[in-house]
């Protein structure tokens, strides 16, 4: 029963507002989820197929991949077996939390942008196509071209 102030009630002295505020996903949960998505896409596996293997709906897989729902340890172990990677794969390039970085590394660039790019469908498609190019000189020319185009913006 709502009060005039819009509050729905109290729980242990805490009030709950009738309009729930969405909590932003934890950066580590988002990163792990994006790595699950990237690996699933590398295997050309649908969210539905992964969900079936886990005994979940594709919507739950979506929530994991977006970081909206945290993946528990046993579930992450299960996902790693299905996607054929070690559990550590999901944490590679994870964002560094305050206090996690030893001193002397403050100026090191974060590799997270690479993982973020590879987690997109364009990034994955570009990478898959690029590694199929056998001619090293042609690959180098493509890199030069992309760098030149990016520099013009």
Residue pairs with C-beta under 8 A, 6 or more apart in sequence:
1 8
1 9
2 8
2 18
6 17
6 18
6 19
7 15
7 16
7 17
7 18
8 16
8 17
8 18
9 15
9 16
10 16
25 33
25 66
25 67
25 68
26 67
26 70
27 67
27 95
27 97
28 91
28 94
28 95
28 97
29 67
29 69
29 70
29 71
30 66
30 67
31 67
31 90
31 91
31 93
31 94
31 95
31 112
31 115
32 67
32 71
32 76
32 90
32 91
32 94
33 64
33 65
33 66
33 67
33 71
34 65
34 67
34 115
34 116
34 119
35 89
35 90
35 91
35 92
35 115
35 119
36 61
36 64
36 65
36 71
36 79
36 83
36 90
37 65
37 119
38 115
38 118
38 119
38 124
39 83
39 85
39 89
40 46
40 47
40 50
40 65
40 83
41 121
41 124
42 124
42 128
43 83
43 84
45 83
46 58
47 58
47 61
47 62
47 65
48 58
48 61
50 58
50 61
50 79
50 82
50 83
51 57
51 58
51 60
51 61
53 82
54 60
54 61
54 75
54 78
54 79
54 82
60 69
63 69
64 71
71 79
76 87
76 90
77 87
79 90
80 86
80 87
80 89
80 90
92 115
93 110
93 111
93 112
93 114
93 115
94 112
95 110
95 112
96 110
117 123
118 124
118 127
130 139
130 142
133 139
133 142
